[in-house]
Amino acid sequence: LDVKVLKNALHILGNEIEPNDTPGAASVKFRKNCVLSLFYKFILATIEDKIDSKYKSAAIQYIRPVSKGSQSYDTDSSLYPVNQPMPKLTATLQASGEAEYTTDIPTQFGELAAAFVITRQGNAKIISIDDKSAMSMPGAVQVITAKDIPKNGENNFLPLKMLGFESEPVFATDVSQYAGQAVAMVIADTQEHANQMAQAVTVKYQSMGKLILTIKDAIAANSFYDEPGTDGILKIGDANGAISKSDHVISGEVSCGSQYHVHMETHTALVTPEDDGYTVYSSTQWVTQVQFAVAAILGIPNNKVNASVKRVGGGYGAKITRSAQTAAACALGAYLTRRPVRMHMDLETNMKNVGKRFPYYAKYTAGCTKDGILNGIKIDMYTDAGCCNNDNSIWTAV
């Protein structure tokens, strides 16, 4: 194998391959690299007996064996059937892939697909939304914004005021609070076309100032939902006194970043208009909230919304309040088109729009004896709740 010839061949092939820059598809760079990698793999497989052993693995087709696992339990058999290990009723269905999730519900007659248009800049005024390119794409049906909400409807997917929720818009209107916020929704004949349409919508912004991106940024800018020290104090004993009498006093800080929930099933909803209301299928951990959100955006009584969930393909907290936004948006699409509307978020949109588990930062001072026995500790704990305080979990952390 002449390495120089191989490099020249890859260079020539790289110049000749020009994938189309299709909205919603994998990047041009990624697809070009796939072609080059496949060519490289082919060359190695052709001359496998003549190449160094350290390169051979690239030419070998990887065949994954069937996975298997087992679990063992230490239980007291005298207490059976209490604590007796047994598979849950739907385990076989889920393991075999036969279990039905929201996306598995058969396509309804006349069903349309939806996708969010999300902002790319935070803390910015929304100057304009241009959907001309999107509406010229194959399968395009409609582009929906907050202006399309009925007059008696509410642009808010957390309408349960009695629980202390702040209003959160289904669609941003004048201001993009964070990069990834839904500003519109496109409707198309298929999910693939809807995803491509969403990428083709152009939004113009005007910056509203410096971005606050970290907890330390927020502390420096004095950007708090509540004044520090006025709320959220957990005090047990006299920490200051105990620390002052300690043989050793240490101070420091600790932090942990945000964490994506990694649910296998992204946010999904299907809304069908009925003669007396709407039927909603949602991948949610809080079906009542979904019902209230759909009723709120359409301005109809709650009893006109029949919301249900059979099972959730992973939620881990990300589908408690956030799932209501997807369902409310689909409901608006169903109201405007009088046809069933389903949204199954792609992973990238899901991660940008929904957010993650909160990051934390804490400063501490601790005092202990010469023997290492802790006398007292003071901790100032901060969490980044994002653009609103609805899912604040600082007390859970404490």
Buried (B, 14 or more C-beta within 10 A) or exposed (E): EEEEEBEEBBEEBBEEBEBEEEBBBEEBEEBBEEBBEEBBBEBBBEEEEEBEEEEEEBBEEEEEEEEEEEEEEEEEEEEEEEEEEEEEEEEEEEEEEEBEBBBBBEEBEEBBBBBBBBBEBBBBEBEEBEBEBBBEBEBBBBBBBBEBBEEEBBBBBBBBEEEEBEBBBBBBEEBBBBBBBBBBBBBBBEBBBBBBBBBBBEBEBEEBEEBBEBBBEBBEEEEBEEEEEEEEEEEEEEBEEBBEEBEEBEEEEEEEEEEBBEBEBBBBBBBBBEEEBBBBBBBBBBBEBBBBBBBBBBEBEBEBBBBEBEBBBBBBEBBBBBBBBBBBBBBBBBBBBEBBBBBBBBEEBBBBBBBBBBBBBBBBBBBBEEEEEEBBBBBEBBBBBBBBBBBBEBEEEE
